[in-house]
Amino acid sequence: MFERSVVVGDEPIPYYYGFGCADDLVNALAAELKNADAGLLIADRAVAPFAEDILGRLAESMTMHVYFLDAEERNKTLGAVQSVIDFAVDRRLTRDSFFLAMGGGLTGNIAGLAASLIYRGVRFAHLPTTSVAAFDSVLSLKQAVNLPRGKNLCGCYARPTAIACDLGWLTTAPRSGLVNGLAEMVKNVLIATPEHETLLLRSLSQLGEEAAPDALLSLMHIGIDAKEPLLRADPKERREALIFEYGHTAGHSIEFVSQGVICHGEAVAWGMLVAAEVSRSLGYLDEAEVAHHREIVAHLGLPDPRSRLGGLDFARLRQVLAADNKRGYVQCAPDEVPMVLLKGVAEPVLAVSGHPLVAVPLDTVMTALSTVAAL
Ligand SMILES: NC(=O)c1ccc[n+]([C@@H]2O[C@H](COP(=O)([O-])OP(=O)(O)OC[C@H]3O[C@@H](n4cnc5c(N)ncnc54)[C@H](O)[C@@H]3O)[C@@H](O)[C@H]2O)c1
């Protein structure tokens, strides 16, 4: 088992990970959460066998409960958060209890928000089981759920006590799920760590039909290396770390309007192509840089964008874009949306305020969306 101390703000979060290391993870978690009076494991039903294994091991030394949820984007609601809290209160968990979130980014967000709201906050740990979660979403304090008007509109910041991942958990996801999730890693290479491009592409090709342990370990290191320096400086991702929102403006609207049929990673991949088109139309990126975006995204092996985006309701995409949750960081008219744009690899366009955000007319984004949907 490896242990990395990921510094977010001025405090470290221990990240325990490895391949086939559930015993070591349980020991590390038990040590982190010692003195708790009980634990609640909130787990994605899709990973029930892994959850029951962890539950059995932890139950040897403490009182444990388990709550299974169905990880579907349309269920990522305040109602889902309340159900978790009701369950915990019914089982008489206290301020001294802890939550464990086992699943993908969706489970982490619901459980993280529930942990921060119940009794005004209990300790929690993440046990990620998807590539999006293991290499990206758990490396963030942001927790949020969707509202009818859009994606991640209601949430808070909550710091996990620890993160623990057996990379073997990721291998039961379909290959498409594993690779789609790596869109966030492609994003990190484009916005922050271009020096990792060769290693990332090699790891992607090594994944083959079966997830190779060495490739997954490399991806874990690439993910942490890309995120940590910015999270250390900007733990709430409100200034320079907003750059991690690259591809998420159009991406979130695609994910939301497709009701999760287009999963987060794939949606971010299309969102990065949309951002590149917007940058080209505003004169920030040239044709070669847009082509570089397309080439690197092509390594994810996604279906063609026409078949995925062509059938979406574009009027609804526009409405969801208009409610983007980055509004308020920079001045933005109602018919504009704040976007992270690049003027080169790892070179964001900065607002006067220093935020890596540009107010872009919705018409420009919609034109870029149509261009990508016709590729
Ligand atoms: N900073 C943040 O908080 C942050 C960052 C990125 C993404 N997110 C959020 O995370 C969510 C996307 O995360 P995700 O891509 O992990 O999706 P997810 O959690 O919705 O999981 C995707 C699918 O994989 C299944 N699954 C999970 N683990 C599995 C496994 N090991 N084997 C088989 N199936 C498995 C789930 O049941 C689900 O059907 C979005 O809601 C997004 O907004 C949050």
The ligand as an ORCA input file, in Angstrom:
! r2SCAN-3c Opt
* xyz 0 1
  N     -14.925     18.092     -7.272
  C     -15.922     17.249     -7.302
  O     -16.623     17.120     -6.343
  C     -16.205     16.445     -8.552
  C     -15.231     16.297     -9.555
  C     -15.523     15.484    -10.670
  C     -16.768     14.864    -10.762
  N     -17.687     15.063     -9.758
  C     -19.019     14.431     -9.840
  O     -18.828     13.022     -9.902
  C     -19.872     12.451    -10.685
  C     -19.220     11.600    -11.746
  O     -18.451     10.619    -11.103
  P     -18.261      9.174    -11.756
  O     -17.868      9.304    -13.168
  O     -17.415      8.426    -10.810
  O     -19.747      8.638    -11.834
  P     -20.733      7.848    -10.865
  O     -20.385      7.952     -9.459
  O     -22.068      8.289    -11.309
  O     -20.506      6.337    -11.340
  C     -20.708      6.003    -12.707
  C     -21.353      4.623    -12.843
  O     -20.405      3.617    -12.467
  C     -20.981      2.742    -11.498
  N     -19.843      2.272    -10.717
  C     -19.146      2.916     -9.771
  N     -18.080      2.176     -9.401
  C     -18.128      1.036    -10.124
  C     -17.301     -0.116    -10.198
  N     -16.166     -0.211     -9.500
  N     -17.678     -1.117    -11.022
  C     -18.787     -1.028    -11.787
  N     -19.590      0.049    -11.796
  C     -19.253      1.073    -10.962
  C     -22.018      3.573    -10.798
  O     -23.013      2.780    -10.217
  C     -22.560      4.409    -11.949
  O     -23.508      3.674    -12.670
  C     -20.684     13.580    -11.275
  O     -21.870     13.738    -10.528
  C     -19.766     14.778    -11.090
  O     -20.478     15.997    -10.938
  C     -17.431     15.809     -8.666
*
